[in-house]
């Protein structure tokens, strides 16, 4: 796999961008990506937990500030499109 197609490189290129992350327990978080490591452990600043609203749009329900998400709990990561 070429270096530019590696997931960790995509994350490193999007540091300080807003990302959405879904965990294996189905919770979804959104925040500014501040750190990542080779194990896909991620730190988000200004993090908030999201749930689907009545209209189907994702709505924040809790604000956490800074959080650490362990890579082995992550189901998917949505990064901004270029």
N, C-alpha and C positions, 0 to 999 in steps of 0.2 A: 504494500500500500504506500503510495507516495506521501510525502510529508504534508502536502497541502490538503489531502483527503483524510487525514487522521482527526478524529473527533477532538482530541485535546488541543490541536492547533486551531481548530474552528473556535473553540472556547477562548483560547488565548487572544485570538484576533478580535473577540467581542468583549474584552474586559471593559468595564464601565458602561456597558450597554444594558438595557432592560431585557431580561429573559423571563420566560415562564418555565416552570419545572413541575412535572407530575411525579409523585412518589408512588411506590408500590401499594400503599394503603389508600390510594385514590385522591389524596389531598393535592391541591395545586397551589403553588407559590409563585409570586411575581416579585422581582426586585432587580436592583442593579448588581450585576456580577462583578465582584471585587477580587476574588481569588479562585484559582482552580489548581488541582494537582494531578499527578499521573493516575491516581486512583479515582478520579472524577469527583472527589470531594469538592464542594463548591461553597463559597461564602457569598451571601447576598446582603446588600445594604438596602435600607428602606423597604424591607420585605413585607409582603402582605399575603394572607391566605385568601384564596378565592373560592367561591361556590357559584353554581349556576343560579341565576335569578329566575323569576317567574317568566320573563320574556326570553329566557335562554341565554342571555348575555352573562358573562362572568362578573360577579360583584364581590368586592372586598368585604370580608367579615371580621378580620383581625389584622392589626398592624404589629409587627414584631421588631422593627428596627433592623438589627444585624443578626443573621442566623447562619449556621453551618449545616449543610445538608450532606450526609454521607453518600458517597458514590454508589454503594451497594443497595441503597434504598431508592435510587432514581429510576423511574420507568422511561421518561423521555424529557428532553430539553428542547425548548423552542427558542431559537435565536432570531434576531431581526434579519429580514431579508435585505440584501444589498441592492 
